[in-house]
């Protein structure tokens, strides 16, 4: 089984559940990755597509909820860690 097959299986298994797609530091020059992640998010009924990127927090057309975080991701993850003891 290839990595793409495994990814397709994973998406299919969770397409009706709550899914968060995290895009961490993928710049604008990596359009193939950005489009692939948006396609995965669009395939999941209750997905949230979250983009962390310093100066390039942009997302391709995604039909799901999208959160853009333009800045250093370390403080954001520290805040998330404080929310869950």
Buried (B, 14 or more C-beta within 10 A) or exposed (E): EEEEEEEBEEBEEBBEEEBEBEBEEBEEEBEEEBEBBBEBBBBBEEBBBBBBBEEBBBBBEBEBEBEBBEEEBEEEEEEEEEEEE
